[in-house]
Amino acid sequence: MENRIKELRKQKNITQENLADALSVTRQTIISLEGGRYNASLQLAYKLAKFFGVKIEDVFIFEEE
C-alpha cells in the first residue's frame, strides 16, 4: 500500500526521528513505512492521520486490485 508519510512529514519540516518519537515507534518503523516495506496497523494509521491533522485516506493510498 502506498502512502504520503514522507511528503506530509516534509511539509511539517520534521525528521523521521521526531515523527517516530511523537508516535512512540522506532525510526526504523518510519523508514520502513516511507519505503513501502511495512504496512501500518490500524492503530498506527490512526495515530499518523491524527498527528498530521488529516483523514487516514489522505495518508494511505489504497488501490483495489
N, CA, C and O atoms as a GROMACS GRO file, in nm:
protein
  260
    1MET      N    1   0.085  -0.117   0.000
    1MET     CA    2   0.000   0.000   0.000
    1MET      C    3   0.090   0.124   0.000
    1MET      O    4   0.183   0.134   0.080
    2GLU      N    5   0.061   0.215  -0.088
    2GLU     CA    6   0.139   0.339  -0.094
    2GLU      C    7   0.092   0.435   0.014
    2GLU      O    8  -0.020   0.425   0.064
    3ASN      N    9   0.180   0.529   0.049
    3ASN     CA   10   0.142   0.629   0.148
    3ASN      C   11   0.211   0.762   0.119
    3ASN      O   12   0.302   0.770   0.036
    4ARG      N   13   0.165   0.865   0.187
    4ARG     CA   14   0.219   1.001   0.171
    4ARG      C   15   0.291   1.046   0.297
    4ARG      O   16   0.302   1.166   0.322
    5ILE      N   17   0.341   0.954   0.377
    5ILE     CA   18   0.402   0.989   0.505
    5ILE      C   19   0.521   1.081   0.486
    5ILE      O   20   0.533   1.183   0.554
    6LYS      N   21   0.610   1.046   0.395
    6LYS     CA   22   0.730   1.128   0.373
    6LYS      C   23   0.691   1.269   0.329
    6LYS      O   24   0.746   1.367   0.379
    7GLU      N   25   0.597   1.277   0.237
    7GLU     CA   26   0.550   1.408   0.188
    7GLU      C   27   0.490   1.491   0.302
    7GLU      O   28   0.522   1.609   0.316
    8LEU      N   29   0.404   1.430   0.381
    8LEU     CA   30   0.341   1.501   0.492
    8LEU      C   31   0.443   1.541   0.598
    8LEU      O   32   0.435   1.649   0.656
    9ARG      N   33   0.539   1.454   0.622
    9ARG     CA   34   0.644   1.482   0.720
    9ARG      C   35   0.728   1.601   0.676
    9ARG      O   36   0.761   1.689   0.756
   10LYS      N   37   0.763   1.605   0.548
   10LYS     CA   38   0.845   1.714   0.497
   10LYS      C   39   0.767   1.846   0.497
   10LYS      O   40   0.825   1.953   0.519
   11GLN      N   41   0.636   1.840   0.474
   11GLN     CA   42   0.553   1.961   0.480
   11GLN      C   43   0.557   2.022   0.620
   11GLN      O   44   0.555   2.144   0.634
   12LYS      N   45   0.563   1.936   0.722
   12LYS     CA   46   0.569   1.984   0.861
   12LYS      C   47   0.712   2.012   0.904
   12LYS      O   48   0.737   2.059   1.015
   13ASN      N   49   0.809   1.981   0.814
   13ASN     CA   50   0.950   2.005   0.841
   13ASN      C   51   0.998   1.934   0.967
   13ASN      O   52   1.062   1.994   1.053
   14ILE      N   53   0.964   1.805   0.977
   14ILE     CA   54   1.010   1.726   1.091
   14ILE      C   55   1.091   1.606   1.041
   14ILE      O   56   1.074   1.560   0.928
   15THR      N   57   1.177   1.558   1.125
   15THR     CA   58   1.263   1.445   1.090
   15THR      C   59   1.190   1.313   1.115
   15THR      O   60   1.085   1.308   1.180
   16GLN      N   61   1.248   1.207   1.061
   16GLN     CA   62   1.194   1.074   1.087
   16GLN      C   63   1.200   1.044   1.236
   16GLN      O   64   1.108   0.983   1.292
   17GLU      N   65   1.307   1.087   1.300
   17GLU     CA   66   1.323   1.065   1.445
   17GLU      C   67   1.215   1.138   1.524
   17GLU      O   68   1.158   1.082   1.618
   18ASN      N   69   1.186   1.264   1.486
   18ASN     CA   70   1.082   1.340   1.555
   18ASN      C   71   0.946   1.273   1.540
   18ASN      O   72   0.869   1.264   1.636
   19LEU      N   73   0.917   1.227   1.420
   19LEU     CA   74   0.789   1.161   1.395
   19LEU      C   75   0.780   1.031   1.474
   19LEU      O   76   0.677   1.001   1.535
   20ALA      N   77   0.888   0.954   1.473
   20ALA     CA   78   0.892   0.829   1.548
   20ALA      C   79   0.866   0.855   1.697
   20ALA      O   80   0.788   0.784   1.760
   21ASP      N   81   0.932   0.955   1.752
   21ASP     CA   82   0.913   0.989   1.893
   21ASP      C   83   0.769   1.028   1.922
   21ASP      O   84   0.711   0.987   2.022
   22ALA      N   85   0.710   1.108   1.833
   22ALA     CA   86   0.572   1.155   1.852
   22ALA      C   87   0.472   1.039   1.849
   22ALA      O   88   0.367   1.045   1.914
   23LEU      N   89   0.505   0.934   1.774
   23LEU     CA   90   0.413   0.821   1.759
   23LEU      C   91   0.450   0.702   1.847
   23LEU      O   92   0.381   0.599   1.846
   24SER      N   93   0.558   0.715   1.923
   24SER     CA   94   0.606   0.608   2.010
   24SER      C   95   0.642   0.481   1.932
   24SER      O   96   0.608   0.370   1.971
   25VAL      N   97   0.710   0.503   1.819
   25VAL     CA   98   0.762   0.392   1.740
   25VAL      C   99   0.910   0.419   1.714
   25VAL      O  100   0.961   0.525   1.751
   26THR      N  101   0.978   0.326   1.651
   26THR     CA  102   1.119   0.346   1.621
   26THR      C  103   1.135   0.421   1.489
   26THR      O  104   1.044   0.425   1.406
   27ARG      N  105   1.252   0.479   1.472
   27ARG     CA  106   1.283   0.547   1.346
   27ARG      C  107   1.282   0.444   1.233
   27ARG      O  108   1.242   0.476   1.121
   28GLN      N  109   1.324   0.322   1.262
   28GLN     CA  110   1.323   0.216   1.160
   28GLN      C  111   1.181   0.189   1.110
   28GLN      O  112   1.162   0.159   0.993
   29THR      N  113   1.084   0.198   1.198
   29THR     CA  114   0.944   0.180   1.157
   29THR      C  115   0.904   0.287   1.057
   29THR      O  116   0.840   0.258   0.956
   30ILE      N  117   0.942   0.411   1.085
   30ILE     CA  118   0.910   0.522   0.994
   30ILE      C  119   0.979   0.501   0.860
   30ILE      O  120   0.919   0.520   0.754
   31ILE      N  121   1.106   0.462   0.864
   31ILE     CA  122   1.181   0.435   0.740
   31ILE      C  123   1.111   0.326   0.659
   31ILE      O  124   1.095   0.339   0.538
   32SER      N  125   1.069   0.219   0.726
   32SER     CA  126   1.002   0.108   0.658
   32SER      C  127   0.866   0.150   0.601
   32SER      O  128   0.830   0.108   0.491
   33LEU      N  129   0.794   0.230   0.675
   33LEU     CA  130   0.665   0.281   0.626
   33LEU      C  131   0.685   0.367   0.503
   33LEU      O  132   0.618   0.348   0.401
   34GLU      N  133   0.777   0.462   0.510
   34GLU     CA  134   0.801   0.552   0.398
   34GLU      C  135   0.851   0.477   0.276
   34GLU      O  136   0.821   0.516   0.163
   35GLY      N  137   0.927   0.371   0.296
   35GLY     CA  138   0.980   0.293   0.186
   35GLY      C  139   0.884   0.189   0.131
   35GLY      O  140   0.914   0.122   0.033
   36GLY      N  141   0.767   0.176   0.194
   36GLY     CA  142   0.668   0.081   0.148
   36GLY      C  143   0.697  -0.063   0.183
   36GLY      O  144   0.637  -0.155   0.128
   37ARG      N  145   0.790  -0.085   0.276
   37ARG     CA  146   0.825  -0.221   0.315
   37ARG      C  147   0.740  -0.271   0.432
   37ARG      O  148   0.748  -0.388   0.470
   38TYR      N  149   0.660  -0.182   0.488
   38TYR     CA  150   0.580  -0.217   0.606
   38TYR      C  151   0.447  -0.144   0.596
   38TYR      O  152   0.444  -0.025   0.564
   39ASN      N  153   0.338  -0.214   0.622
   39ASN     CA  154   0.207  -0.151   0.626
   39ASN      C  155   0.168  -0.126   0.771
   39ASN      O  156   0.182  -0.214   0.856
   40ALA      N  157   0.121  -0.009   0.797
   40ALA     CA  158   0.085   0.030   0.933
   40ALA      C  159  -0.037  -0.046   0.982
   40ALA      O  160  -0.128  -0.078   0.905
   41SER      N  161  -0.038  -0.075   1.110
   41SER     CA  162  -0.158  -0.129   1.173
   41SER      C  163  -0.265  -0.020   1.173
   41SER      O  164  -0.234   0.097   1.149
   42LEU      N  165  -0.387  -0.058   1.198
   42LEU     CA  166  -0.495   0.041   1.202
   42LEU      C  167  -0.467   0.145   1.311
   42LEU      O  168  -0.492   0.263   1.291
   43GLN      N  169  -0.417   0.100   1.424
   43GLN     CA  170  -0.387   0.192   1.534
   43GLN      C  171  -0.279   0.293   1.493
   43GLN      O  172  -0.293   0.412   1.520
   44LEU      N  173  -0.174   0.246   1.428
   44LEU     CA  174  -0.067   0.336   1.385
   44LEU      C  175  -0.116   0.428   1.273
   44LEU      O  176  -0.079   0.545   1.269
   45ALA      N  177  -0.198   0.376   1.183
   45ALA     CA  178  -0.255   0.458   1.076
   45ALA      C  179  -0.337   0.572   1.135
   45ALA      O  180  -0.328   0.686   1.089
   46TYR      N  181  -0.415   0.542   1.237
   46TYR     CA  182  -0.495   0.644   1.305
   46TYR      C  183  -0.405   0.749   1.370
   46TYR      O  184  -0.431   0.869   1.360
   47LYS      N  185  -0.299   0.704   1.437
   47LYS     CA  186  -0.206   0.797   1.502
   47LYS      C  187  -0.140   0.889   1.400
   47LYS      O  188  -0.123   1.008   1.424
   48LEU      N  189  -0.101   0.831   1.286
   48LEU     CA  190  -0.039   0.912   1.181
   48LEU      C  191  -0.136   1.018   1.129
   48LEU      O  192  -0.099   1.135   1.116
   49ALA      N  193  -0.257   0.977   1.099
   49ALA     CA  194  -0.357   1.072   1.048
   49ALA      C  195  -0.385   1.182   1.150
   49ALA      O  196  -0.394   1.299   1.114
   50LYS      N  197  -0.398   1.144   1.274
   50LYS     CA  198  -0.424   1.242   1.380
   50LYS      C  199  -0.306   1.338   1.394
   50LYS      O  200  -0.325   1.459   1.410
   51PHE      N  201  -0.185   1.285   1.390
   51PHE     CA  202  -0.065   1.369   1.402
   51PHE      C  203  -0.060   1.473   1.291
   51PHE      O  204  -0.028   1.590   1.316
   52PHE      N  205  -0.090   1.431   1.168
   52PHE     CA  206  -0.083   1.523   1.055
   52PHE      C  207  -0.211   1.606   1.037
   52PHE      O  208  -0.214   1.698   0.956
   53GLY      N  209  -0.315   1.574   1.113
   53GLY     CA  210  -0.440   1.650   1.106
   53GLY      C  211  -0.518   1.625   0.978
   53GLY      O  212  -0.584   1.714   0.925
   54VAL      N  213  -0.511   1.500   0.929
   54VAL     CA  214  -0.581   1.462   0.806
   54VAL      C  215  -0.655   1.330   0.830
   54VAL      O  216  -0.643   1.269   0.936
   55LYS      N  217  -0.733   1.288   0.729
   55LYS     CA  218  -0.801   1.160   0.737
   55LYS      C  219  -0.704   1.049   0.699
   55LYS      O  220  -0.606   1.073   0.629
   56ILE      N  221  -0.730   0.929   0.746
   56ILE     CA  222  -0.646   0.813   0.713
   56ILE      C  223  -0.633   0.800   0.561
   56ILE      O  224  -0.526   0.767   0.510
   57GLU      N  225  -0.742   0.826   0.490
   57GLU     CA  226  -0.740   0.815   0.344
   57GLU      C  227  -0.645   0.915   0.279
   57GLU      O  228  -0.602   0.895   0.165
   58ASP      N  229  -0.612   1.022   0.351
   58ASP     CA  230  -0.519   1.122   0.298
   58ASP      C  231  -0.374   1.083   0.322
   58ASP      O  232  -0.283   1.141   0.263
   59VAL      N  233  -0.352   0.986   0.409
   59VAL     CA  234  -0.216   0.938   0.437
   59VAL      C  235  -0.186   0.815   0.352
   59VAL      O  236  -0.077   0.803   0.296
   60PHE      N  237  -0.282   0.724   0.342
   60PHE     CA  238  -0.261   0.597   0.272
   60PHE      C  239  -0.341   0.591   0.144
   60PHE      O  240  -0.458   0.632   0.139
   61ILE      N  241  -0.278   0.541   0.040
   61ILE     CA  242  -0.342   0.530  -0.091
   61ILE      C  243  -0.374   0.382  -0.115
   61ILE      O  244  -0.285   0.301  -0.141
   62PHE      N  245  -0.500   0.350  -0.105
   62PHE     CA  246  -0.543   0.212  -0.122
   62PHE      C  247  -0.588   0.193  -0.265
   62PHE      O  248  -0.681   0.260  -0.312
   63GLU      N  249  -0.523   0.102  -0.336
   63GLU     CA  250  -0.559   0.071  -0.473
   63GLU      C  251  -0.617  -0.070  -0.477
   63GLU      O  252  -0.550  -0.167  -0.446
   64GLU      N  253  -0.743  -0.078  -0.516
   64GLU     CA  254  -0.806  -0.210  -0.524
   64GLU      C  255  -0.748  -0.286  -0.641
   64GLU      O  256  -0.726  -0.230  -0.749
   65GLU      N  257  -0.724  -0.414  -0.619
   65GLU     CA  258  -0.666  -0.496  -0.725
   65GLU      C  259  -0.771  -0.572  -0.800
   65GLU      O  260  -0.739  -0.646  -0.892
   0.00000   0.00000   0.00000
